[in-house]
Amino acid sequence: MTLNHIDKAFGPQVLLDGVCLSVGRGVRIGLIGRNGEGKSTLLKIMSGEVESDAGQVTLRSGITVAYLPQAPHFDAGQSVFHVVAEGLGTVAQTLEDYHKALHALEHDSSERALKRIDTLQEELERTGAWQFHNRIETAITKLNLDPDRDVGELSGGWLRRVAVARAVVAAPDVLLLDEPTNHLDIESIEWLEDFVAAFPGSVIFITHDRYFLDAVAEEIIELDRGHLTHFPYSYAEYLEKKAEMLAVEESQHRKFDQMLAGEERWIRQGIPARRTRNEGRVRGLEELRRQRAGRRLRSDDVELRVSSGVKVGKMLIETVELSHSFGDTVICKSFSHKIMSGDRVGFVGANGIGKTTLLKMMLGEMDGDGGRVRHGVRLAPAFLTQMRELDSKLKLKEVLLPQGGHYVHIGGHEPRHIVSYMQDFLFDKERLNTPVAALSGGERGRLMLAKLLLEPANLLVLDEPTNDLDIGTLTVLEQALAKYDGTVIVVSHDRAFMDRVASRVLAFEGDGQIIPIEGGYSDYLAWKTRRLEEQALEQETEKPKKVAVATARVEKKLTKLTYKEQSELDALPAQIEAMEAEKTDIEARFCQADYFTANPEAFQADQTRLSDIETKLETAYERWQEIEAKQEALA
């Protein structure tokens, strides 16, 4: 794929300015940049979903492209399997037609129906669709999806999983992923890392997940002020090179500005300057002015100040023997824990394991089946939810000032002009009347942060706070939380963020087990590795003990086979011979060319019976060998 001089602007905002890019075979490229710079727009242009204002995208003949959007949407009434299979194009339709024809055969075994089955089987074999079917099932299983679930019933996080599965099953030549790790749990992210690493085609992805970038990206391209810069390095190496480039750029701008200031002083000398009649120097000054006016400055970092709100005592939240279940799923079992003022607690666990449920019980939003929750005095929580729920019709100013006016109050008490406050979050004053619907995913995230930090809270509850935020904003958020005097509870699958923010992890290990571990995500990972090693060592130690005890008992008590074992040994050869004969008869019928067409019901029955016989034969041979070995040992 090649991009030639791509331009794209939305009104006065120029996103892409003469962008050029060549994508080779098998590359792994991480696309990074500030929120609102145009990263998602660039991927949409590459996928053909959006047209550029100028320039062109060229593909080699036969090259296929698959695109995972940042906010996937699917029509209700379709199953997960159907939506995922749609990523395969016409092959998916053939697979679905085949399944429908098989179901129809149960009620209609006419010649026409049988011919339809034959035709579809030939088409599936010709297109190699059987392996596609396996690929669909693998992706659905790895992402913990229910293939028969209606997509209309799924939340945003599960819809993203469906979209990831749909994008990867097609095995395209070029795979474009826009924030693929959003809403995925750590196990699913690790599977996606392995998939992308082993993917035979080219992958270009946008992500804020620094662990994912480090693990997968072989090259980095940065979109900055409308231009792409290519870094043929890993993410860690990119950070070093980028710092060097910014230092050089700053030095060049400083020298340019000094030169321009000197020429401006010369022209302001008036008559002495004009006497020299140096027209070339005057034209040079005009050119310098044009260059300075056309310079696009790099955006500043987001400025976050988190006010801790009302002061509280030492103890904030305490759970005492807390237990709760949903049906057969145990959320927590006799869980006792204290969260003290100033703690940074991270929740780690798979999706659906009960992290949000425990959080609601701890905050008093719902009751558990048993146990109790105690709160410290004057507890004042503020929430950042993962769904970024904002009224798309509202303007930015109306989100922060629903009652009108010109001043916001940080932490509920510190007054600040709305323009100045929004500039801290990289929103210019011209955008105060911009509707929420026009914001990118990352800009919505910044706006939600701006809204959250106005609340007078002494407990920040952050549910997937890193979704859609750019890496620069994440870094500033981490620094702001480090300076925050209050308490923080974080539910996140961003491993780098958890490492930098959490000082204690509550690990949800399933079956109601919630284990507190001091430290961040790396400390949790080290604990889990040690635990697995200890469990493996225990199993290895227990196995010889059990064998030794069992052997000692046999030697002490047994001198010959029991009556039941001897009878079983005598009967096994005849049983095996009978099953082998029946197996031979069935295989002979399968060799008949018209067997399936002539009697499809008998064909299916024989298939089932053959599978059953093979399983029983394997068991019988193993049992025969086991009893004979025992008989020899007793002799």
C-alpha positions as CSV (number, residue, x, y, z in Angstrom):
1,M,0.0,0.0,0.0
2,T,1.2,3.5,-0.9
3,L,-0.1,6.9,0.2
4,N,0.8,9.8,-2.1
5,H,0.5,13.4,-0.9
6,I,-2.7,12.9,1.1
7,D,-4.5,16.1,2.3
8,K,-7.5,16.2,4.6
9,A,-9.0,19.1,6.5
10,F,-12.3,19.7,8.4
11,G,-13.0,23.4,8.0
12,P,-10.0,25.4,9.1
13,Q,-8.5,22.4,10.9
14,V,-5.8,20.8,8.7
15,L,-5.3,17.1,9.8
16,L,-3.2,15.7,6.9
17,D,-0.9,17.9,4.9
18,G,0.8,16.1,2.0
19,V,1.1,12.8,3.9
20,C,3.2,10.1,2.1
21,L,3.7,6.6,3.3
22,S,4.7,3.2,1.9
23,V,3.6,0.0,3.7
24,G,5.7,-3.0,3.0
25,R,5.0,-6.7,3.5
26,G,4.8,-8.1,7.0
27,V,5.5,-4.9,8.8
28,R,4.2,-4.0,12.3
29,I,3.7,-0.3,12.5
30,G,2.4,1.7,15.6
31,L,0.7,4.9,14.6
32,I,0.9,7.5,17.4
33,G,0.1,11.1,17.9
34,R,-2.0,13.5,19.9
35,N,-5.8,13.1,20.2
36,G,-7.5,15.0,17.4
37,E,-4.4,15.0,15.2
38,G,-6.1,12.8,12.6
39,K,-4.9,9.3,13.3
40,S,-8.3,7.6,12.9
41,T,-9.0,9.7,9.8
42,L,-5.8,8.5,8.3
43,L,-6.8,4.8,8.9
44,K,-10.2,5.4,7.4
45,I,-8.7,6.9,4.3
46,M,-6.4,3.9,4.0
47,S,-9.3,1.5,4.4
48,G,-11.4,3.4,1.8
49,E,-14.1,4.5,4.3
50,V,-13.2,8.2,3.9
51,E,-12.0,10.1,0.9
52,S,-9.1,12.4,1.0
53,D,-9.2,16.0,-0.2
54,A,-6.2,15.5,-2.4
55,G,-3.7,12.7,-3.2
56,Q,-4.4,9.0,-3.6
57,V,-4.0,5.6,-2.0
58,T,-2.8,2.8,-4.3
59,L,-2.9,-1.0,-3.6
60,R,-1.2,-3.8,-5.5
61,S,-3.6,-6.0,-7.4
62,G,-5.4,-8.6,-5.2
63,I,-4.4,-7.0,-1.9
64,T,-7.1,-7.0,0.8
65,V,-7.5,-4.6,3.7
66,A,-9.5,-5.1,6.9
67,Y,-10.3,-2.2,9.3
68,L,-11.3,-2.3,13.0
69,P,-13.0,1.0,13.8
70,Q,-12.7,2.8,17.2
71,A,-16.4,2.6,17.9
72,P,-17.9,-0.5,16.1
73,H,-21.6,-0.7,15.4
74,F,-23.6,-3.8,14.3
75,D,-27.3,-4.2,13.6
76,A,-29.4,-5.9,16.2
77,G,-30.9,-9.3,15.4
78,Q,-27.7,-10.9,14.1
79,S,-25.7,-13.5,16.0
80,V,-22.1,-13.1,17.0
81,F,-21.1,-15.9,14.6
82,H,-22.9,-14.3,11.7
83,V,-21.3,-10.9,12.3
84,V,-17.8,-12.4,12.7
85,A,-18.2,-14.5,9.6
86,E,-19.2,-11.5,7.6
87,G,-15.5,-10.5,7.7
88,L,-14.9,-13.3,5.3
89,G,-17.1,-11.8,2.5
90,T,-18.7,-14.3,0.1
91,V,-17.2,-17.3,1.8
92,A,-19.2,-16.5,4.9
93,Q,-22.4,-16.6,2.9
94,T,-21.5,-20.0,1.5
95,L,-20.9,-21.4,5.1
96,E,-24.2,-20.0,6.3
97,D,-26.0,-21.4,3.3
98,Y,-24.5,-24.8,4.0
99,H,-25.6,-24.8,7.6
100,K,-29.1,-23.8,6.5
101,A,-29.2,-26.6,3.9
102,L,-28.1,-29.2,6.5
103,H,-31.0,-28.1,8.8
104,A,-33.4,-28.2,5.9
105,L,-32.3,-31.8,5.1
106,E,-33.8,-33.0,8.3
107,H,-37.3,-32.2,6.9
108,D,-36.7,-32.5,3.2
109,S,-34.5,-35.3,1.8
110,S,-35.5,-34.8,-1.8
111,E,-33.2,-35.0,-4.8
112,R,-33.1,-31.3,-5.1
113,A,-32.1,-30.8,-1.5
114,L,-29.3,-33.4,-1.8
115,K,-28.0,-31.7,-5.0
116,R,-27.9,-28.4,-3.1
117,I,-25.8,-30.0,-0.4
118,D,-23.3,-31.5,-3.0
119,T,-23.0,-28.1,-4.7
120,L,-22.3,-26.2,-1.5
121,Q,-19.8,-28.9,-0.3
122,E,-17.9,-28.5,-3.6
123,E,-17.9,-24.7,-3.2
124,L,-16.6,-25.0,0.4
125,E,-13.8,-27.3,-0.7
126,R,-12.9,-25.1,-3.6
127,T,-12.6,-22.0,-1.5
128,G,-11.0,-23.7,1.5
129,A,-13.8,-22.5,3.7
130,W,-13.4,-25.3,6.3
131,Q,-10.3,-23.7,7.7
132,F,-12.1,-20.3,7.8
133,H,-14.8,-21.9,9.9
134,N,-12.1,-23.1,12.3
135,R,-10.6,-19.7,12.3
136,I,-13.9,-18.1,13.3
137,E,-14.4,-20.5,16.2
138,T,-10.8,-20.0,17.4
139,A,-11.2,-16.2,17.5
140,I,-14.7,-16.4,19.2
141,T,-13.3,-18.8,21.8
142,K,-10.1,-16.8,22.5
143,L,-12.2,-13.6,23.0
144,N,-14.7,-15.4,25.3
145,L,-17.6,-14.7,23.0
146,D,-20.9,-16.6,22.8
147,P,-21.4,-17.4,19.1
148,D,-25.2,-17.5,19.4
149,R,-25.6,-14.3,21.3
150,D,-27.5,-11.4,19.6
151,V,-25.1,-8.5,19.1
152,G,-28.0,-6.1,19.9
153,E,-27.7,-7.4,23.5
154,L,-24.0,-6.7,23.9
155,S,-22.3,-3.7,25.7
156,G,-19.7,-1.5,24.0
157,G,-16.8,-3.6,25.4
158,W,-18.2,-6.9,24.0
159,L,-19.0,-5.3,20.7
160,R,-15.4,-4.3,20.4
161,R,-14.4,-8.0,21.0
162,V,-16.8,-8.9,18.2
163,A,-15.2,-6.3,15.9
164,V,-11.7,-7.6,16.7
165,A,-12.7,-11.2,15.9
166,R,-14.4,-10.0,12.6
167,A,-11.2,-8.1,11.6
168,V,-8.8,-10.9,12.3
169,V,-10.7,-13.9,10.8
170,A,-10.4,-12.5,7.3
171,A,-6.6,-12.8,7.4
172,P,-6.2,-9.8,5.1
173,D,-2.9,-8.6,3.6
174,V,-3.2,-5.3,5.5
175,L,-4.9,-5.1,8.9
176,L,-5.8,-1.7,10.3
177,L,-6.6,-1.6,14.0
178,D,-7.9,1.6,15.8
179,E,-7.4,1.2,19.6
180,P,-7.8,-2.6,19.5
181,T,-7.1,-3.1,23.2
182,N,-9.9,-0.8,24.4
183,H,-12.3,-2.8,26.7
184,L,-10.3,-6.0,26.4
185,D,-9.1,-7.8,29.5
186,I,-5.4,-8.6,30.0
187,E,-5.8,-12.2,28.8
188,S,-7.5,-11.1,25.6
189,I,-4.8,-8.4,25.0
190,E,-2.0,-10.9,25.4
191,W,-3.8,-13.2,22.9
192,L,-4.1,-10.2,20.5
193,E,-0.4,-9.5,21.0
194,D,0.5,-13.1,20.0
195,F,-1.9,-13.0,17.1
196,V,-0.5,-9.7,15.7
197,A,3.1,-10.9,16.2
198,A,2.3,-14.1,14.2
199,F,0.1,-12.4,11.6
200,P,1.6,-13.0,8.1
201,G,0.4,-9.7,6.6
202,S,1.1,-6.1,7.5
203,V,-0.5,-4.5,10.6
204,I,-0.9,-0.8,11.3
205,F,-2.4,0.1,14.6
206,I,-3.3,3.0,16.9
207,T,-3.0,2.3,20.6
208,H,-2.4,4.0,23.9
209,D,-1.3,0.7,25.5
210,R,2.5,1.1,25.9
211,Y,3.0,-2.6,26.8
212,F,1.2,-3.5,23.6
213,L,3.4,-1.0,21.6
214,D,6.6,-2.4,23.2
215,A,5.6,-6.0,22.5
216,V,4.3,-5.6,18.9
217,A,5.5,-2.5,17.1
218,E,8.7,-2.9,15.0
219,E,8.4,0.6,13.6
220,I,6.7,3.8,14.7
221,I,5.1,6.5,12.6
222,E,4.1,9.7,14.3
223,L,1.4,12.1,13.0
224,D,2.3,15.5,14.3
225,R,0.9,18.8,12.9
226,G,-0.3,17.2,9.7
227,H,2.9,15.4,8.8
228,L,4.1,11.8,9.2
229,T,7.5,11.0,10.6
230,H,8.9,7.5,10.3
231,F,11.0,5.9,13.0
232,P,12.4,2.5,12.1
233,Y,12.7,1.6,15.8
234,S,10.9,0.0,18.6
235,Y,8.7,2.2,20.9
236,A,11.5,2.5,23.6
237,E,14.0,3.6,20.9
238,Y,11.5,6.0,19.4
239,L,11.2,7.9,22.7
240,E,14.9,8.6,22.8
241,K,15.0,9.7,19.1
242,K,11.9,11.9,19.5
243,A,13.4,13.7,22.5
244,E,16.5,14.4,20.4
245,M,14.4,15.7,17.4
246,L,12.4,18.0,19.6
247,A,15.6,19.5,21.1
248,V,17.0,20.1,17.5
249,E,13.7,21.6,16.4
250,E,13.6,23.9,19.4
251,S,17.2,25.0,18.7
252,Q,16.4,25.7,15.0
253,H,13.3,27.8,15.9
254,R,15.3,29.8,18.5
255,K,18.0,30.6,15.9
256,F,15.3,31.5,13.3
257,D,13.5,33.8,15.7
258,Q,16.7,35.5,16.6
259,M,17.4,36.1,12.9
260,L,13.9,37.4,12.4
261,A,14.2,39.7,15.4
262,G,17.4,41.1,14.1
263,E,15.9,41.9,10.7
264,E,12.9,43.5,12.3
265,R,15.2,45.8,14.3
266,W,17.0,46.7,11.0
267,I,13.8,47.6,9.2
268,R,12.6,49.7,12.1
269,Q,15.7,51.9,11.9
270,G,13.8,53.9,9.4
271,I,15.7,56.4,7.2
272,P,19.2,54.9,7.8
273,A,17.9,51.6,6.8
274,R,16.2,52.9,3.7
275,R,19.3,54.8,2.6
276,T,21.1,51.5,2.1
277,R,18.4,50.7,-0.5
278,N,19.0,46.9,0.1
279,E,15.8,45.7,-1.6
280,G,17.0,42.1,-1.5
281,R,17.2,42.3,2.3
282,V,13.7,43.7,2.5
283,R,12.4,40.8,0.4
284,G,14.3,38.4,2.6
285,L,12.5,39.8,5.7
286,E,9.1,39.4,4.0
287,E,10.0,35.7,3.3
288,L,11.1,35.2,7.0
289,R,7.7,36.7,8.1
290,R,5.8,34.3,5.8
291,Q,7.8,31.3,7.2
292,R,7.1,32.3,10.8
293,A,3.4,32.8,10.1
294,G,3.2,29.4,8.5
295,R,4.9,27.6,11.4
296,R,2.6,25.1,13.2
297,L,3.6,24.9,16.8
298,R,3.6,21.6,18.7
299,S,0.7,21.4,21.1
300,D,1.4,21.8,24.8
301,D,0.8,19.0,27.2
302,V,-2.5,18.7,29.0
303,E,-2.3,20.5,32.4
304,L,-4.1,18.5,35.2
305,R,-4.6,19.7,38.7
306,V,-6.5,17.3,40.9
307,S,-8.2,18.9,44.0
308,S,-8.6,16.4,46.9
309,G,-11.9,18.0,48.1
310,V,-13.3,17.4,51.6
311,K,-10.7,15.9,54.1
312,V,-11.5,12.5,55.6
313,G,-10.3,10.3,58.4
314,K,-7.7,7.6,58.0
315,M,-10.1,4.8,57.1
316,L,-12.1,5.3,53.9
317,I,-13.8,1.9,53.1
318,E,-13.8,-1.4,54.9
319,T,-15.3,-4.7,53.8
320,V,-16.0,-7.3,56.5
321,E,-16.6,-10.9,55.5
322,L,-18.3,-9.7,52.3
323,S,-19.8,-12.4,50.1
324,H,-21.9,-12.2,46.9
325,S,-22.9,-14.4,43.9
326,F,-24.8,-14.1,40.7
327,G,-26.3,-17.5,40.0
328,D,-23.4,-20.0,39.9
329,T,-20.8,-17.1,39.6
330,V,-19.2,-16.3,42.9
331,I,-18.0,-12.7,42.9
332,C,-16.4,-12.7,46.4
333,K,-16.3,-15.0,49.3
334,S,-15.7,-13.8,52.9
335,F,-13.7,-10.8,51.6
336,S,-12.3,-8.5,54.2
337,H,-10.2,-5.5,53.2
338,K,-9.5,-1.9,54.2
339,I,-8.9,1.1,51.9
340,M,-7.1,3.9,53.8
341,S,-6.9,7.6,52.9
342,G,-4.3,8.2,50.3
343,D,-4.3,4.5,49.0
344,R,-3.9,3.8,45.2
345,V,-5.8,0.5,44.6
346,G,-6.0,-1.2,41.2
347,F,-8.5,-3.9,40.3
348,V,-7.1,-6.7,38.0
349,G,-9.0,-9.5,36.5
350,A,-10.8,-10.9,33.5
351,N,-13.9,-9.2,32.0
352,G,-17.1,-10.4,33.8
353,I,-15.3,-11.7,36.9
354,G,-17.0,-9.1,39.1
355,K,-14.7,-6.1,39.5
356,T,-17.4,-3.5,38.9
357,T,-19.9,-5.4,41.1
358,L,-17.4,-5.4,44.0
359,L,-16.8,-1.7,43.4
360,K,-20.5,-1.0,43.6
361,M,-20.8,-2.9,46.9
362,M,-17.8,-1.1,48.3
363,L,-19.4,2.3,47.4
364,G,-22.8,1.3,48.8
365,E,-24.6,1.3,45.5
366,M,-25.7,-2.3,46.0
367,D,-25.8,-4.8,48.9
368,G,-24.0,-8.1,49.0
369,D,-25.5,-11.5,50.0
370,G,-23.5,-11.5,53.3
371,G,-21.0,-9.4,55.3
372,R,-21.0,-5.6,55.5
373,V,-19.3,-2.5,54.2
374,R,-18.2,0.4,56.5
375,H,-17.5,3.9,55.2
376,G,-15.3,6.6,56.7
377,V,-16.9,10.0,57.5
378,R,-17.5,12.5,54.7
379,L,-16.7,10.0,51.9
380,A,-17.2,12.0,48.6
381,P,-16.4,9.8,45.4
382,A,-16.2,11.0,41.8
383,F,-16.6,8.6,38.9
384,L,-15.1,8.3,35.4
385,T,-17.0,5.5,33.6
386,Q,-15.6,3.6,30.7
387,M,-18.5,4.3,28.4
388,R,-17.8,8.1,28.1
389,E,-21.6,8.9,28.3
390,L,-22.0,12.5,27.0
391,D,-25.0,14.1,25.3
392,S,-23.8,14.5,21.7
393,K,-26.0,17.5,21.2
394,L,-24.4,19.6,23.9
395,K,-21.6,22.0,23.3
396,L,-18.3,21.8,25.2
397,K,-19.1,24.8,27.3
398,E,-22.5,23.4,28.2
399,V,-20.9,20.1,29.4
400,L,-18.8,22.0,32.0
401,L,-21.2,24.8,32.8
402,P,-24.8,23.3,32.5
403,Q,-26.1,26.3,34.5
404,G,-24.4,28.9,32.3
405,G,-21.8,31.5,33.3
406,H,-18.1,31.9,32.6
407,Y,-16.4,30.4,35.6
408,V,-15.9,26.7,36.6
409,H,-14.9,25.7,40.2
410,I,-12.1,23.1,40.4
411,G,-12.8,20.7,43.2
412,G,-16.1,22.6,43.8
413,H,-14.4,25.7,45.2
414,E,-11.4,27.1,43.2
415,P,-12.8,29.5,40.5
416,R,-11.3,29.5,37.1
417,H,-12.4,31.1,33.8
418,I,-13.8,28.5,31.3
419,V,-11.4,29.5,28.5
420,S,-8.4,29.2,30.7
421,Y,-9.6,25.8,32.1
422,M,-10.3,24.3,28.7
423,Q,-6.9,25.4,27.4
424,D,-5.4,23.1,30.1
425,F,-7.1,20.3,28.3
426,L,-5.9,21.5,24.8
427,F,-9.2,22.9,23.7
428,D,-8.9,26.4,22.1
429,K,-11.5,29.1,22.9
430,E,-12.8,28.8,19.3
431,R,-14.0,25.2,20.2
432,L,-16.1,26.1,23.2
433,N,-19.2,26.0,21.1
434,T,-18.2,22.8,19.3
435,P,-20.8,20.0,19.7
436,V,-19.7,16.9,21.5
437,A,-20.7,14.9,18.4
438,A,-17.7,16.5,16.5
439,L,-15.1,15.3,19.0
440,S,-12.8,12.3,18.5
441,G,-12.7,9.5,21.0
442,G,-9.6,10.9,22.7
443,E,-11.1,14.4,22.9
444,R,-14.2,13.0,24.6
445,G,-11.9,11.3,27.1
446,R,-10.2,14.7,27.8
447,L,-13.6,16.4,28.2
448,M,-14.7,13.7,30.6
449,L,-11.5,14.3,32.7
450,A,-12.1,18.0,32.7
451,K,-15.7,17.4,34.0
452,L,-14.5,14.9,36.6
453,L,-11.9,17.2,38.1
454,L,-14.5,19.9,38.8
455,E,-16.2,17.6,41.4
456,P,-15.3,18.1,45.1
457,A,-14.1,14.5,45.6
458,N,-11.7,12.8,48.1
459,L,-12.0,9.4,46.2
460,L,-11.5,9.1,42.5
461,V,-13.0,6.0,40.9
462,L,-11.5,5.5,37.4
463,D,-13.1,2.8,35.3
464,E,-10.9,2.2,32.3
465,P,-9.6,5.8,32.3
466,T,-6.9,5.2,29.6
467,N,-9.4,4.3,26.8
468,D,-8.8,6.6,23.8
469,L,-6.4,9.0,25.5
470,D,-3.1,9.7,23.8
471,I,0.1,8.6,25.4
472,G,1.1,12.2,26.3
473,T,-2.2,12.8,28.2
474,L,-1.8,9.5,30.0
475,T,1.7,10.5,31.2
476,V,0.3,13.8,32.5
477,L,-2.7,12.0,34.2
478,E,-0.2,9.6,35.9
479,Q,1.8,12.6,37.2
480,A,-1.3,14.4,38.4
481,L,-2.6,11.3,40.3
482,A,0.8,10.9,41.9
483,K,0.5,14.4,43.4
484,Y,-3.2,13.9,44.4
485,D,-3.8,13.9,48.1
486,G,-6.9,11.8,48.0
487,T,-7.6,8.1,47.4
488,V,-7.7,6.5,43.9
489,I,-9.4,3.2,42.9
490,V,-8.5,2.2,39.3
491,V,-10.2,-0.5,37.2
492,S,-7.9,-0.9,34.1
493,H,-6.4,-3.3,31.7
494,D,-3.6,-0.9,30.8
495,R,-0.7,-2.6,32.4
496,A,1.7,0.4,32.1
497,F,-0.8,2.7,33.7
498,M,-1.4,0.3,36.6
499,D,2.3,0.0,37.2
500,R,2.7,3.8,37.5
501,V,-0.5,4.5,39.5
502,A,-1.4,1.6,41.8
503,S,0.5,0.9,45.0
504,R,-1.7,-2.1,45.7
505,V,-3.5,-4.6,43.5
506,L,-6.7,-6.5,44.2
507,A,-6.3,-9.6,42.0
508,F,-9.6,-11.4,41.0
509,E,-8.5,-15.0,40.6
510,G,-12.0,-16.5,40.1
511,D,-14.3,-18.6,42.4
512,G,-14.6,-15.6,44.7
513,Q,-10.9,-15.3,45.5
514,I,-9.7,-11.7,45.7
515,I,-6.1,-11.4,46.7
516,P,-4.4,-8.2,47.8
517,I,-0.9,-7.8,46.4
518,E,1.4,-4.8,47.3
519,G,2.8,-3.0,44.3
520,G,1.7,-2.5,40.7
521,Y,0.9,-4.8,37.7
522,S,4.5,-6.0,37.4
523,D,4.4,-7.1,41.1
524,Y,1.1,-8.9,40.5
525,L,2.7,-10.6,37.5
526,A,5.7,-11.7,39.5
527,W,3.4,-13.0,42.3
528,K,1.3,-15.0,39.7
529,T,4.4,-16.5,38.2
530,R,5.7,-17.6,41.6
531,R,2.3,-19.0,42.5
532,L,2.2,-21.1,39.2
533,E,5.7,-22.4,39.9
534,E,4.8,-23.4,43.4
535,Q,1.6,-25.2,42.3
536,A,3.6,-27.1,39.6
537,L,6.2,-28.1,42.2
538,E,3.5,-29.3,44.7
539,Q,2.0,-31.4,41.9
540,E,5.4,-32.9,41.1
541,T,6.0,-33.6,44.8
542,E,2.6,-35.2,45.4
543,K,2.6,-37.4,42.4
544,P,5.5,-39.8,43.5
545,K,4.0,-39.9,47.0
546,K,0.7,-41.1,45.7
547,V,2.3,-43.7,43.4
548,A,4.5,-45.0,46.2
549,V,1.5,-45.3,48.6
550,A,-0.6,-47.1,45.9
551,T,2.3,-49.5,45.1
552,A,2.8,-50.3,48.7
553,R,-0.8,-51.1,49.2
554,V,-0.9,-53.3,46.1
555,E,2.2,-55.2,47.2
556,K,0.8,-55.7,50.6
557,K,-2.7,-56.9,49.7
558,L,-2.8,-58.3,46.2
559,T,-1.2,-61.6,44.9
560,K,-3.5,-62.1,41.9
561,L,-6.2,-60.4,39.8
562,T,-9.6,-59.9,41.3
563,Y,-12.5,-62.0,39.9
564,K,-13.9,-59.0,38.2
565,E,-10.6,-58.1,36.5
566,Q,-10.0,-61.7,35.4
567,S,-13.5,-61.8,33.8
568,E,-12.9,-58.5,32.1
569,L,-9.5,-59.7,30.7
570,D,-11.2,-62.8,29.3
571,A,-14.0,-60.9,27.6
572,L,-11.9,-58.0,26.1
573,P,-10.4,-59.8,23.1
574,A,-13.8,-60.9,21.8
575,Q,-15.3,-57.4,22.3
576,I,-12.4,-55.8,20.5
577,E,-12.7,-58.3,17.6
578,A,-16.4,-57.5,17.2
579,M,-15.9,-53.7,17.2
580,E,-13.0,-54.0,14.6
581,A,-15.4,-56.0,12.4
582,E,-18.2,-53.5,12.6
583,K,-15.7,-50.7,12.0
584,T,-14.5,-52.4,8.8
585,D,-18.1,-52.8,7.5
586,I,-18.8,-49.1,8.0
587,E,-15.6,-48.0,6.3
588,A,-16.5,-50.3,3.4
589,R,-19.9,-48.5,3.0
590,F,-18.2,-45.1,3.0
591,C,-16.1,-46.3,0.0
592,Q,-19.3,-46.6,-2.1
593,A,-19.5,-43.5,-4.4
594,D,-23.3,-42.9,-4.1
595,Y,-23.7,-43.9,-0.5
596,F,-24.3,-40.3,0.8
597,T,-26.6,-39.4,-2.0
598,A,-28.7,-42.6,-1.8
599,N,-29.2,-42.7,1.9
600,P,-28.1,-39.5,3.7
601,E,-29.7,-40.4,7.0
602,A,-27.9,-43.8,7.2
603,F,-24.6,-42.0,6.2
604,Q,-24.9,-39.5,9.1
605,A,-25.8,-42.4,11.5
606,D,-22.7,-44.4,10.4
607,Q,-20.6,-41.3,10.9
608,T,-21.8,-41.0,14.5
609,R,-21.4,-44.8,15.1
610,L,-17.9,-44.9,13.7
611,S,-16.7,-42.1,16.0
612,D,-18.2,-44.0,18.9
613,I,-16.6,-47.3,18.0
614,E,-13.1,-45.6,17.6
615,T,-13.4,-44.1,21.1
616,K,-14.5,-47.4,22.6
617,L,-11.7,-49.3,20.8
618,E,-9.1,-47.0,22.1
619,T,-10.4,-47.4,25.7
620,A,-10.6,-51.2,25.3
621,Y,-7.0,-51.5,24.1
622,E,-5.7,-49.4,26.9
623,R,-7.7,-51.4,29.5
624,W,-6.5,-54.7,28.0
625,Q,-2.8,-53.5,28.2
626,E,-3.3,-52.2,31.8
627,I,-4.8,-55.5,33.1
628,E,-2.2,-57.7,31.4
629,A,0.6,-55.5,32.8
630,K,-0.9,-55.9,36.3
631,Q,-1.1,-59.6,35.9
632,E,2.5,-59.9,34.9
633,A,3.5,-57.8,37.9
634,L,1.6,-60.1,40.3
635,A,3.1,-63.3,38.8
